[in-house]
Structure formats: C-alpha cells, structure tokens
Amino acid sequence: MRARIAHLPARLGAPLAIAAGAVVLRLIAGVGFANYDTLYALSWGGQVARGETPQYGIPIAPTPHPLVEVLGVVLSPLSPSAIEGVGVALGFLALSACGWVLYRLGSLWFGRAAGALAALILLTRVPILSYGVRAYVDIPYLLPVLCALLVEARHRRAGVPVLILLALAGLLRPEAWVFSGLYWLYLLDLLPARVLSWLPQRPAGEGPPRGRGELAKLTLLAACGPLLWILSDYVITGQPMWSLTNTTHTASTLDRKSGLHDVPVYIPKRIGEVLQATALAAAAIGAVLSLLWLRSRALPGVVAGVLAVVIFAAFASVGLPIDTRYAFLAAAIGCVFAGAGAFGWTQLPPGDRKRPMWMAIGALIVLGLAASTPSQYRTVHSELTKLARQETFQDDLVALVEDGSITRRCLPVGVPNHAPIPLLALYLGTSPREIVSAEASPITHGTYIDPTSVEVEEDYVLDPHDPHLPVEVPPGFTEAHANSAWFIFERCA
C-alpha cells in the first residue's frame, strides 16, 4: 500500500502536465469553439439519445465519426452550451496530450531535448493549433495513434494495448483500420520477410501467439474498429459503406483534391503546409542523420512515418480528399525527426567522431528554427484572430437561441449557407433537417437568419470551395429580432 502511495505522484505527473498544458494553450489561444464536423457529431448523438435516427443525408454533411456520436449520447443530459464546452475542453486536452506524447517519443528515441523541441514544433504549427482550438476530431484521432506508437516503442510487440488504442482511433478515422491490420500481421509474423527485417525482432525463443483464445482476442481487437463503424452505417442508413461513399461524393462536390494523379504533388505539399519550410528541412536532415548513425532508434519512427504517408496516399487514391489535416500524423513524426536533427547527437557516445559534425548541424537547425519564429508567430496570430471573429459570430448566433429569438415554435429555420446548420440543431435540440440552407432549398415559412454585414457573410463561410450562391430573405418574411451579427426574419405558419 505504501509503495502504491509513493508511486502516486509519478502516476499523476502526466495527467497533471497534460491538464496544465491544456489550460495554458487555451489561455494563449484566447479562442475555443466546436467546429462544423464536431457539432454535427454531437447533434447526431443527441438525436440518438432522443430515440431519433441521425440524419446523415443532408447536403454537405460531414463524414460520421462514431466515437464522437457516442460522446454526444453521453453528454445529452447536459445543456447545449455545456455539451459544446466539454467538446472544446476535450479538444484542448487532446492537443496538449499530443504534445506530451510526442515529447515522450522524442525523449525515448533521441533524448529529452529532442523530445521537447518536437513537442514545441508540433504545438506551434498553425494547422495543428487551429484544428485543436476548434475541437476537430483529427487531433483526438492523432492522440491514440501516437500513444500506440509510444506503447510499442516502450514495450516491443505490446499487442493488446496497442490494438485497443488503434481501435479507438479507428472509430474516429478509418486510416487506423489499416494500422490495426498491419500491426496484427506483425504480431503474427505474417508480413513479408523483407518488411520484417526492418522491424524489431522477437527475443530468442519467443514466437507469435499460438493459443486460439489469444489469436481470437487479437483478431477481434484488430477488426472491431471497421466492424463497429460499418455496423453503425448500416443500422443508421441501411448502407454499410455510407461513410466512404458520402465522403467521396462530398470531396467531389467541394472540388477537393483527390485521386492517384494528385497524390505525388499534394501529399508532400500538405505535409509541408503543416510543418513549414524550416521544420520540414530539419525533419529531413534529422531522419537522414539518425538513420545513418542511430539506426535502431530511428527505424520505428521511419517505419511509422512511411506507413502514414502510404496510407494517406492509398485513401486519396480511392477518392478521399487530400486535406491538410490528414497529414497530421506524418507531420507529427516529422516533428520528432526535426528534434533529432537538432539534438540527436546527444545519443552518440562521448568521443564519437561523428558527434561534433552533428552538433554543428544541430546548431544550424536551432538557429534556423529561431529565425523562423517571428514569421511563425505572425501566422499563428493571424489565424487565431480570424478564428476569434468566427467565434464571436457563432456566439452571437447562440445568443439569439438562448434569448428566445430563435425557437422550435417557428420551424424550419433557414440559414444563408450550411455552416450554421449543426450549431443550431444542437442548441435547438432538433434534427439538422429542420435547419435549411437557402443555397440548397428555399423556405416559404418559418424563421430566416441573415448576416448583418459582408464581414459576417464572408467569415462564416466554411470553405472557399463550398457552394456559395447569392441568397436573399424569402418573400413574406418580416424582421423580428437582431443583434450585431444576425438579423432574424419570421413567417410562422
């Protein structure tokens, strides 16, 4: 008992550090709200809790994410603002935890200085920070995958813990299904011999799992992510592959880059958009140096990074979009190698003749990163300022629901584009089908919401490629309420 109490501070260290990091990130960012995809998932979870069937078939609706919908079910007894608040808090915790896990990975492979630099680079990349403060599912997806990599790096062929983490990730993004399958093959020594030669080998005398029970457990864990997602799609839509077909259709509608012909150009570009030039160069240098002189330490990260890129390319080749956020895993591993480029020399023995050369290269990398800091700061500041405006417009819209200016007594609710649909569905506690984009279908009665200025109209458009046609207040509607960002017009049946 005393031993357990003695180890308690060490066990609490990581959770406390992650929680403190989340608070610091929230204070520094000065902004935090749930984005379109997450709001939809929480709204769909609320529908399930009310005994309704989630409405996936709405134009420009995002891909369903079953784990976030489960969160929506669990949080459904709370008020809408509390539901969104919990979602945002979890987003900051996931962002902070990603930084912590990356620090641990970098420390394990290349020393604490390399790990600290890797975490710092990750948390100052504009897309990572931007998606984190908006509670995108891509940051919570990144976390269990990085955790799985850390567990495997600490305990070779860890098995069940890694598969559990990948199963959770597989309920947020389907790329994790491939990681689970490949890891299952690795545990059973079923990968090609040439591939296995790059991976850590089993200790002498230890073979792959043989018992039926153990094999069944590993197989079930590896398969449960795709099975649960496909089952969810089938129960809700009657189509087991709904998420794949809908995502492909939406990518085509929004004219997003996808397909095998775009892979060679746009995947490197997306990774570069996350890391930016200096960190990308540092990552490349670090990967080369560590492979040359710290091969056993570098191989797990290299294999994970290559797999991340190959799986990204494979999904893009079947029609899924080549979005920047899908490059986060490859970019995160790149951050570790950037840390290695700067400080990997600390893992060479004192007196090693390669050490001074690596130290000199590392010093240049640190200087290059320092020189890019002002530009990086300006870019981050600009992005957070833009997001703060969006949060203000979103808060103004929520205020109209909370003061009774927008209610379910006067449905449907018309909006100028599809961006406000999941927010209003969540806060009104209704189906997203009751919130209608004027660009998709005009309304003849109900409530219509119109921006008060061009700034609101332009800043609240979700994506420059989204369908964005000129719209106007429907005939017969009269102004009933307003605030600084939104006019409310009504023609209640």
C-alpha positions as CSV (number, residue, x, y, z in Angstrom):
1,M,0.0,0.0,0.0
2,R,2.8,2.4,0.9
3,A,4.6,1.6,-2.3
4,R,1.4,2.5,-4.3
5,I,1.1,5.8,-2.4
6,A,4.8,6.5,-3.1
7,H,4.3,6.0,-6.8
8,L,1.1,8.1,-6.9
9,P,2.9,11.5,-7.7
10,A,4.7,9.9,-10.6
11,R,1.5,8.4,-12.0
12,L,-0.3,11.7,-11.6
13,G,2.5,13.7,-13.3
14,A,1.5,13.1,-16.9
15,P,-2.3,13.8,-16.4
16,L,-1.5,17.0,-14.4
17,A,1.0,18.1,-17.0
18,I,-1.5,17.5,-19.8
19,A,-4.3,19.3,-17.9
20,A,-2.0,22.2,-17.2
21,G,-0.9,22.3,-20.8
22,A,-4.5,22.4,-22.0
23,V,-5.2,25.4,-19.7
24,V,-2.1,27.2,-21.0
25,L,-3.0,26.5,-24.6
26,R,-6.5,27.8,-24.0
27,L,-5.2,31.0,-22.4
28,I,-2.6,31.6,-25.1
29,A,-5.0,30.9,-27.9
30,G,-7.8,33.1,-26.5
31,V,-10.3,31.2,-28.6
32,G,-12.0,27.8,-28.5
33,F,-15.2,26.6,-30.1
34,A,-16.5,23.4,-31.7
35,N,-16.2,23.2,-35.5
36,Y,-18.7,22.0,-38.1
37,D,-17.9,18.3,-38.1
38,T,-17.8,18.0,-34.3
39,L,-21.1,19.9,-33.9
40,Y,-22.7,17.6,-36.4
41,A,-21.5,14.5,-34.5
42,L,-22.7,15.9,-31.1
43,S,-26.0,16.8,-32.7
44,W,-26.4,13.3,-34.2
45,G,-25.5,11.8,-30.8
46,G,-28.3,14.0,-29.3
47,Q,-30.7,12.6,-31.9
48,V,-29.8,9.0,-30.8
49,A,-30.3,9.9,-27.2
50,R,-33.8,11.2,-28.1
51,G,-34.6,8.0,-29.9
52,E,-34.3,9.5,-33.4
53,T,-32.3,8.3,-36.4
54,P,-29.4,10.6,-37.1
55,Q,-29.7,12.5,-40.3
56,Y,-26.6,11.7,-42.3
57,G,-28.0,12.5,-45.8
58,I,-28.0,16.3,-45.5
59,P,-26.2,18.1,-48.3
60,I,-22.5,18.8,-47.4
61,A,-22.9,16.9,-44.1
62,P,-19.5,15.7,-42.9
63,T,-18.4,12.1,-42.5
64,P,-19.9,10.5,-39.4
65,H,-17.5,9.8,-36.5
66,P,-19.0,7.1,-34.3
67,L,-16.9,7.8,-31.2
68,V,-17.9,11.5,-31.2
69,E,-21.5,10.5,-31.6
70,V,-21.2,8.2,-28.6
71,L,-19.8,11.3,-26.8
72,G,-22.9,13.2,-27.9
73,V,-25.2,10.5,-26.4
74,V,-23.3,10.5,-23.1
75,L,-23.4,14.3,-22.9
76,S,-27.0,14.6,-24.0
77,P,-28.4,15.3,-20.5
78,L,-26.3,18.5,-20.3
79,S,-27.3,21.8,-21.8
80,P,-26.2,22.6,-25.3
81,S,-23.6,25.1,-24.2
82,A,-22.2,22.5,-21.7
83,I,-22.1,19.9,-24.4
84,E,-20.1,22.2,-26.7
85,G,-17.9,23.3,-23.7
86,V,-17.0,19.7,-22.9
87,G,-16.2,19.0,-26.5
88,V,-13.9,22.1,-26.7
89,A,-12.2,21.1,-23.4
90,L,-11.6,17.6,-24.7
91,G,-10.1,19.2,-27.8
92,F,-7.6,21.2,-25.8
93,L,-6.8,18.2,-23.7
94,A,-6.1,16.1,-26.8
95,L,-3.9,18.8,-28.2
96,S,-1.9,19.1,-25.0
97,A,-1.7,15.3,-24.7
98,C,-0.4,15.0,-28.3
99,G,2.4,17.4,-27.3
100,W,3.2,15.3,-24.2
101,V,3.2,12.0,-26.1
102,L,5.5,13.5,-28.8
103,Y,7.8,14.7,-26.1
104,R,7.9,11.2,-24.6
105,L,8.5,9.6,-28.0
106,G,11.3,12.0,-28.9
107,S,12.9,11.6,-25.4
108,L,12.8,7.8,-25.8
109,W,14.4,7.8,-29.2
110,F,16.7,10.8,-29.2
111,G,16.9,12.4,-25.8
112,R,14.8,14.9,-23.8
113,A,16.0,18.0,-25.7
114,A,14.9,16.4,-28.9
115,G,11.5,15.4,-27.4
116,A,10.9,18.9,-26.0
117,L,11.7,20.5,-29.4
118,A,9.4,18.0,-31.2
119,A,6.5,18.9,-28.9
120,L,7.2,22.7,-29.3
121,I,7.3,22.4,-33.0
122,L,4.0,20.4,-33.1
123,L,2.1,22.8,-30.9
124,T,3.2,25.9,-32.8
125,R,2.2,24.6,-36.3
126,V,-0.7,26.7,-37.4
127,P,-2.9,23.9,-38.8
128,I,-2.4,21.7,-35.6
129,L,-3.2,24.6,-33.3
130,S,-6.1,25.8,-35.5
131,Y,-7.8,22.4,-35.6
132,G,-7.1,21.8,-31.9
133,V,-8.8,25.0,-30.7
134,R,-11.8,24.1,-32.9
135,A,-12.1,20.6,-31.4
136,Y,-11.7,18.9,-34.8
137,V,-11.7,15.1,-34.5
138,D,-8.3,14.9,-36.2
139,I,-6.5,15.8,-33.1
140,P,-8.2,13.2,-30.9
141,Y,-7.5,10.7,-33.7
142,L,-3.8,11.6,-33.7
143,L,-3.6,11.1,-29.9
144,P,-4.3,7.3,-29.7
145,V,-2.2,6.6,-32.7
146,L,0.8,8.4,-31.2
147,C,0.0,6.7,-27.9
148,A,0.0,3.3,-29.6
149,L,3.4,4.2,-31.2
150,L,4.7,5.2,-27.7
151,V,3.5,2.0,-26.1
152,E,5.1,-0.1,-28.8
153,A,8.3,1.8,-28.6
154,R,8.5,1.1,-24.8
155,H,7.4,-2.5,-25.0
156,R,8.2,-4.3,-28.2
157,R,5.2,-6.2,-29.6
158,A,3.0,-5.0,-26.8
159,G,-0.1,-6.4,-28.5
160,V,-3.4,-5.8,-26.8
161,P,-2.8,-2.2,-25.5
162,V,-1.7,-1.1,-29.0
163,L,-4.7,-2.7,-30.7
164,I,-7.1,-1.1,-28.1
165,L,-5.7,2.3,-28.9
166,L,-5.8,1.8,-32.6
167,A,-9.4,0.5,-32.3
168,L,-10.4,3.8,-30.6
169,A,-8.6,5.7,-33.3
170,G,-10.5,3.6,-35.9
171,L,-13.8,5.0,-34.6
172,L,-12.6,8.5,-35.5
173,R,-10.7,8.0,-38.8
174,P,-10.6,4.9,-41.0
175,E,-6.8,5.1,-41.6
176,A,-6.4,3.4,-38.2
177,W,-8.0,0.3,-39.6
178,V,-5.0,-0.2,-41.8
179,F,-2.6,0.4,-38.9
180,S,-4.5,-2.2,-36.8
181,G,-4.4,-4.8,-39.7
182,L,-0.7,-4.3,-40.3
183,Y,0.1,-4.5,-36.6
184,W,-1.9,-7.7,-36.3
185,L,0.1,-9.2,-39.2
186,Y,3.3,-8.0,-37.5
187,L,2.3,-9.7,-34.2
188,L,1.7,-13.0,-36.1
189,D,4.9,-12.7,-38.2
190,L,2.8,-12.7,-41.3
191,L,4.4,-9.7,-43.0
192,P,6.9,-10.3,-45.9
193,A,10.4,-11.2,-44.7
194,R,11.8,-8.1,-46.2
195,V,9.4,-5.9,-44.3
196,L,10.0,-7.8,-41.0
197,S,13.7,-7.3,-41.4
198,W,13.2,-3.5,-40.9
199,L,11.1,-4.1,-37.7
200,P,12.2,-5.1,-34.2
201,Q,12.6,-8.8,-33.9
202,R,11.3,-11.1,-31.3
203,P,13.6,-12.1,-28.4
204,A,15.2,-15.5,-28.9
205,G,12.8,-18.4,-28.1
206,E,9.7,-16.2,-28.3
207,G,7.2,-17.0,-31.1
208,P,4.0,-15.4,-32.3
209,P,0.8,-16.0,-30.3
210,R,-0.5,-19.6,-30.8
211,G,-3.4,-20.2,-28.5
212,R,-6.9,-19.9,-30.0
213,G,-8.0,-17.6,-27.3
214,E,-5.1,-15.2,-27.8
215,L,-5.5,-15.2,-31.5
216,A,-9.2,-14.6,-31.3
217,K,-8.7,-11.7,-28.9
218,L,-6.0,-10.0,-31.1
219,T,-8.1,-10.6,-34.2
220,L,-11.3,-9.1,-32.6
221,L,-9.4,-6.1,-31.4
222,A,-7.8,-5.5,-34.8
223,A,-11.2,-5.8,-36.6
224,C,-13.5,-4.1,-34.1
225,G,-12.9,-0.5,-35.5
226,P,-14.0,-1.2,-39.0
227,L,-16.7,-3.6,-37.9
228,L,-18.3,-1.2,-35.5
229,W,-18.2,1.7,-38.0
230,I,-19.7,-0.4,-40.8
231,L,-22.4,-1.7,-38.4
232,S,-23.2,1.9,-37.4
233,D,-23.5,3.0,-41.0
234,Y,-25.7,0.0,-41.8
235,V,-28.1,0.5,-38.8
236,I,-28.5,4.2,-39.4
237,T,-28.6,4.3,-43.3
238,G,-29.0,0.8,-44.5
239,Q,-25.7,1.2,-46.4
240,P,-22.7,-0.4,-44.7
241,M,-20.2,1.8,-46.7
242,W,-22.1,5.0,-46.3
243,S,-19.2,7.0,-44.8
244,L,-16.8,6.1,-47.6
245,T,-19.3,6.8,-50.4
246,N,-20.5,10.0,-48.8
247,T,-17.0,11.3,-48.2
248,T,-16.0,10.7,-51.7
249,H,-19.2,12.4,-53.0
250,T,-18.6,15.4,-50.8
251,A,-15.0,15.7,-51.9
252,S,-16.2,15.8,-55.5
253,T,-18.9,18.3,-54.7
254,L,-16.4,20.7,-53.0
255,D,-13.8,20.2,-55.7
256,R,-11.2,19.0,-53.3
257,K,-8.0,17.4,-54.5
258,S,-8.2,13.6,-54.6
259,G,-7.3,10.6,-56.7
260,L,-4.0,8.9,-57.5
261,H,-2.9,11.6,-60.0
262,D,-2.9,14.3,-57.3
263,V,-1.0,12.2,-54.7
264,P,2.6,12.9,-55.8
265,V,2.1,16.7,-55.8
266,Y,-0.4,17.3,-53.0
267,I,0.6,14.9,-50.2
268,P,4.1,16.4,-49.9
269,K,2.5,19.8,-50.2
270,R,0.1,19.1,-47.3
271,I,2.8,17.8,-45.0
272,G,4.8,21.0,-45.9
273,E,1.8,23.1,-45.1
274,V,1.8,21.7,-41.6
275,L,5.5,21.8,-40.8
276,Q,6.5,24.8,-42.9
277,A,9.9,25.0,-44.7
278,T,12.3,25.2,-41.8
279,A,10.8,22.4,-39.7
280,L,10.4,20.3,-42.8
281,A,14.1,20.7,-43.7
282,A,15.0,19.9,-40.1
283,A,12.9,16.8,-40.2
284,A,14.5,15.6,-43.4
285,I,18.0,16.2,-42.1
286,G,17.2,14.5,-38.8
287,A,15.8,11.5,-40.5
288,V,18.9,11.1,-42.6
289,L,21.4,11.6,-39.7
290,S,19.5,9.3,-37.3
291,L,19.2,6.6,-39.9
292,L,22.9,6.8,-40.6
293,W,24.2,7.0,-37.1
294,L,21.3,5.9,-34.8
295,R,19.6,3.4,-37.0
296,S,18.0,1.2,-34.3
297,R,16.5,4.3,-32.6
298,A,15.3,5.8,-35.9
299,L,13.7,2.8,-37.6
300,P,10.4,2.7,-35.6
301,G,9.8,6.3,-36.4
302,V,10.8,6.0,-40.1
303,V,8.5,2.9,-40.5
304,A,5.6,4.8,-38.8
305,G,6.2,7.9,-41.0
306,V,6.4,5.9,-44.2
307,L,3.2,4.0,-43.3
308,A,1.4,7.3,-42.5
309,V,2.3,8.6,-46.0
310,V,1.5,5.4,-47.8
311,I,-1.9,5.0,-46.1
312,F,-2.7,8.7,-46.7
313,A,-1.9,8.1,-50.4
314,A,-3.9,4.9,-50.6
315,F,-7.1,6.6,-49.2
316,A,-6.6,9.6,-51.5
317,S,-6.3,7.2,-54.5
318,V,-9.8,5.8,-53.9
319,G,-11.4,9.3,-53.9
320,L,-11.0,10.6,-50.4
321,P,-9.8,14.3,-50.2
322,I,-6.1,15.2,-49.8
323,D,-6.8,17.6,-46.9
324,T,-4.1,19.1,-44.7
325,R,-5.5,17.6,-41.6
326,Y,-4.9,14.1,-42.9
327,A,-1.2,14.8,-43.0
328,F,-1.1,15.4,-39.2
329,L,0.4,12.0,-38.3
330,A,3.2,12.2,-40.9
331,A,3.9,15.8,-39.8
332,A,3.9,14.8,-36.1
333,I,6.5,12.1,-36.8
334,G,8.4,14.7,-38.8
335,C,8.5,16.9,-35.7
336,V,10.3,14.1,-33.8
337,F,12.9,13.9,-36.5
338,A,13.3,17.6,-36.5
339,G,14.1,17.3,-32.8
340,A,16.5,14.5,-33.7
341,G,18.2,16.8,-36.3
342,A,18.8,19.4,-33.6
343,F,19.7,17.2,-30.6
344,G,20.1,13.6,-31.8
345,W,23.9,13.9,-31.3
346,T,23.3,13.6,-27.5
347,Q,22.7,9.9,-28.0
348,L,26.1,9.3,-29.6
349,P,28.8,8.2,-27.1
350,P,31.2,10.9,-25.9
351,G,34.2,11.0,-28.1
352,D,32.4,9.7,-31.1
353,R,34.0,11.4,-34.2
354,K,30.5,12.0,-35.7
355,R,29.3,13.9,-32.7
356,P,31.0,17.3,-33.5
357,M,29.6,17.3,-37.0
358,W,26.1,16.5,-35.9
359,M,26.4,19.2,-33.1
360,A,27.3,21.8,-35.8
361,I,24.3,20.7,-38.0
362,G,22.0,20.7,-34.9
363,A,23.1,24.3,-34.0
364,L,22.3,25.4,-37.6
365,I,18.9,23.8,-37.3
366,V,18.2,25.5,-34.0
367,L,19.3,28.8,-35.4
368,G,17.0,28.3,-38.5
369,L,14.0,27.5,-36.3
370,A,14.7,30.5,-34.1
371,A,15.0,32.7,-37.2
372,S,11.6,31.5,-38.4
373,T,9.9,32.2,-35.1
374,P,8.8,35.8,-35.8
375,S,7.1,34.7,-39.1
376,Q,5.6,31.7,-37.4
377,Y,4.2,33.9,-34.6
378,R,2.7,36.3,-37.1
379,T,1.0,33.4,-38.9
380,V,-0.4,32.0,-35.7
381,H,-1.6,35.3,-34.5
382,S,-3.4,36.0,-37.8
383,E,-5.1,32.6,-37.7
384,L,-6.2,33.0,-34.1
385,T,-7.5,36.5,-34.8
386,K,-9.6,35.1,-37.7
387,L,-10.9,32.3,-35.5
388,A,-11.8,34.8,-32.8
389,R,-14.0,36.6,-35.3
390,Q,-15.7,33.4,-36.2
391,E,-16.2,32.6,-32.6
392,T,-17.8,36.0,-32.0
393,F,-20.3,35.5,-34.9
394,Q,-21.1,32.0,-33.6
395,D,-21.6,33.2,-30.1
396,D,-23.9,35.9,-31.4
397,L,-26.0,33.3,-33.2
398,V,-26.2,31.1,-30.0
399,A,-27.2,34.2,-28.0
400,L,-30.3,34.5,-30.3
401,V,-31.3,30.9,-29.4
402,E,-30.7,31.4,-25.7
403,D,-32.8,34.6,-25.5
404,G,-35.7,33.0,-27.4
405,S,-35.3,34.9,-30.6
406,I,-34.9,31.6,-32.5
407,T,-37.1,28.8,-31.3
408,R,-38.6,25.5,-32.4
409,R,-42.0,27.1,-32.4
410,C,-41.2,28.6,-35.8
411,L,-39.6,25.9,-37.9
412,P,-37.9,25.3,-40.3
413,V,-35.0,27.7,-39.7
414,G,-33.5,29.0,-42.9
415,V,-29.8,30.0,-43.0
416,P,-27.7,31.7,-45.7
417,N,-25.3,28.7,-46.1
418,H,-24.8,25.3,-44.5
419,A,-22.2,26.4,-41.9
420,P,-24.7,27.2,-39.1
421,I,-26.8,24.1,-39.5
422,P,-25.2,21.8,-36.9
423,L,-24.8,24.6,-34.4
424,L,-28.4,25.5,-34.5
425,A,-29.5,21.8,-34.5
426,L,-27.5,21.2,-31.3
427,Y,-28.7,24.3,-29.5
428,L,-32.3,24.0,-30.6
429,G,-32.3,20.2,-29.7
430,T,-33.8,19.4,-33.1
431,S,-32.9,17.4,-36.3
432,P,-30.4,19.1,-38.6
433,R,-33.1,18.6,-41.3
434,E,-35.1,21.4,-39.6
435,I,-32.3,23.8,-40.4
436,V,-32.3,24.6,-44.1
437,S,-29.6,26.2,-46.2
438,A,-31.1,28.8,-48.5
439,E,-28.4,27.8,-51.1
440,A,-29.9,24.3,-51.2
441,S,-33.6,24.8,-50.8
442,P,-35.8,28.0,-50.3
443,I,-38.3,28.1,-47.4
444,T,-41.8,29.6,-47.6
445,H,-42.4,29.8,-43.8
446,G,-40.5,29.6,-40.5
447,T,-37.5,31.6,-39.4
448,Y,-34.8,33.0,-41.6
449,I,-31.4,34.1,-40.3
450,D,-29.4,36.7,-42.3
451,P,-26.0,38.2,-41.7
452,T,-25.9,41.9,-40.9
453,S,-22.7,42.6,-42.8
454,V,-20.5,41.3,-45.6
455,E,-17.8,40.6,-43.0
456,V,-20.1,38.1,-41.2
457,E,-21.2,36.6,-44.5
458,E,-17.6,36.1,-45.7
459,D,-16.0,35.0,-42.5
460,Y,-18.7,32.4,-41.7
461,V,-18.4,30.6,-45.0
462,L,-16.9,27.2,-44.1
463,D,-14.7,26.6,-47.1
464,P,-14.0,28.7,-50.2
465,H,-15.0,25.8,-52.4
466,D,-18.3,25.3,-50.7
467,P,-21.4,26.1,-52.8
468,H,-21.9,29.8,-52.1
469,L,-24.6,31.3,-54.2
470,P,-26.3,34.7,-53.7
471,V,-29.3,34.4,-51.4
472,E,-31.9,36.8,-50.1
473,V,-34.6,37.0,-47.4
474,P,-37.6,34.9,-48.6
475,P,-40.6,36.9,-49.6
476,G,-43.3,37.5,-47.0
477,F,-40.8,37.3,-44.0
478,T,-40.6,40.3,-41.6
479,E,-37.8,41.3,-39.3
480,A,-38.4,40.1,-35.7
481,H,-35.1,40.3,-33.9
482,A,-31.5,41.3,-34.5
483,N,-28.1,41.7,-32.9
484,S,-24.7,42.9,-34.1
485,A,-24.1,39.9,-36.4
486,W,-27.5,38.5,-37.4
487,F,-31.0,39.6,-38.5
488,I,-33.9,37.3,-37.7
489,F,-36.9,37.2,-40.0
490,E,-40.1,35.3,-39.4
491,R,-43.2,34.0,-41.1
492,C,-44.5,31.4,-38.7
493,A,-47.2,29.0,-40.0
